[in-house]
Amino acid sequence: MHLGKGAKDRIVALPPSVLERLRDCWRAFRPNQFMFYGHNRAKSINISSVQKAYKRTKLAAGVTSRGGLHALRHAYATHQLMAGLPLAQLQHNLGHKDIRTTFRYIHWLPHYQCEQDSQFNLLAKLGQGDE
């Protein structure tokens, strides 16, 4: 993602199958500037269009829980921790300057929190980080 929150670029890991589909689209349409453009090919797709598509997809899938696109970021972080990704690597992947910001995701994983309780308490005393 280019210039996300805090005007930071984000690197997004993609499974090989998704990357291959994106390459197929690029080969078929050869976009000049944007892979996902709006009504005008000179402009990127508007965030509201993406949000509306996300909402329609959730409804079609029968997902009734609250949460917008940012919930996908939280789900990604939680699943990466569940899969065993080290906290420092997740910090890098999410673009957090402060490890304490990344540490917030541990509350979704009680077993992880229990194993890391002493570090969690130590970091909690240090205050809050940036997002």
Secondary structure, DSSP 8 states (H G I E B T S, - for coil): --S-GGG--------HHHHHHHHHHHHHH--SS-SSB-SSTTSB--HHHHHHHHHHHHHHHT------THHHHHHHHHHHHHTT--HHHHHHHHT-SSHHHHHGGGGG-HHHHHHTHHHHHHHHHH-----
